[in-house]
Amino acid sequence: GFPFAPKGWSPDQAAAAAGLEPNDSHWDAVRALQEYFAHHADGRGINMRELHDALDEKFHESGGMKFLYKLFPAGPVAQGCRLAGLEPPAGSTDTGFGSVQSRFNATAGGARVLV
């Protein structure tokens, strides 16, 4: 089961929404994320470094974060949270990765200004 799952969450709906065909390893990661969030939901928000370290330790025998990136190519925290029905913490996704261009606006004189 999923004792720390958010209200209204179901594995079937989660799998469809995440666009994955989860296996037992995916569900183990989901349980770990849900449990971590349940124990660290104190209003301060989730600390990405602590979460990353906790996942790396929890899945150390399987390969840690390298193993989790194989399961969740879009990022074990961001994609894993979506599958787990959780809001990915700040810093878990970088929409500008690989594209600095989107952070610049051209001015009338043709110069580029960082926004």
N, C-alpha and C positions, 0 to 999 in steps of 0.2 A: 504494500500500500504506500500511500504518500501522506504520512501523518502531518506534515507541515505545509501542505498545499494551500494556496490562497482559496478563499471562498469562490465557488462557481467554476473552479478550474477542473478540467478533466483531461486525462491523457490523450483521448481520441481527438478532442477539439484542438489541443495543443499541437499534436503532430501535424494535423491538417494546416493549422495556421503557420507553423514553422517551415513547412515545405520539406520536411524530413521524413524518412522512414526509420524511426528510432529503434535501436536494439537495446539489449539489457544494459550496455555500457552508457548509452545516452540517459536511460532512466536512472542509473546510479548517480550520474552527474546532476540530473534534475533534483533528485532527493537531497544531494549534498548542498546544492544552491538554496533550495527551499528551507532546509534546516538552518543554514548559515543566516539567511535573511530573517527567519523567525527568532533566532537568538540575538541578532544584532539590530533589530528594529527599535532603536531607542530614541528616534527623532533627530539624531545627528546625521543621519544618512549613512550609507555604506561606504567604508573606506576601501577603495580599489586595491591598494597595495596589500591590505590585510586579507581581502577576499582572494586575491591572486595567490598569496602565500598559503592560505588555508587550502585552496584547491590543489596547489602543487604538492602540498604535504599529504592530503587525503589520497591522491592518485599517484603518489610517488612510486609505488611498486609496479604500476602499469606504465610508467614513463612520465608522470607529472604533467606539466603544461604541454609538452610535446604531444603526448597521448591525447589530451583534451582538444588540441588544435586539429588533430586528425578527425576527431568526432564532430567538431564544430568549426569548419573552415572559416566561417565569418566571425570567429572569435568565441572562445569558450564562455566568456562572461556575457557578452552581448547576445549571441545566438542562444546560449544556454539559458539565459534569463527569459528570453522570449518563449522558449519551449516550456520553461518552468512556470510561466504565467506571472513573472516578476518584472518590475520596471528596472531596466538595466541602469546601474549607477552611473553618475557623471564620470566621464573619462573612459568609459568602456567602449565607446564608439568614436571614431574620428571621421566625420563626413568629408573633411577636406584632405584626407590622406592621399598623397600622390598628386594633388592639384593645388598648388599655391596660387595659381592664376585666379581662382575664384575669390581670393581675398583682396584683389586689387581692383580699383576702379580707374578708368581712364578719365583724365581731366580734359578740358577744352584745348589746352596746349599740347596734348598728346602724352604728357607725363603720367606715370602710373603712381597712384597713391594707395598705400596700405589702408584698408578699412578696418 
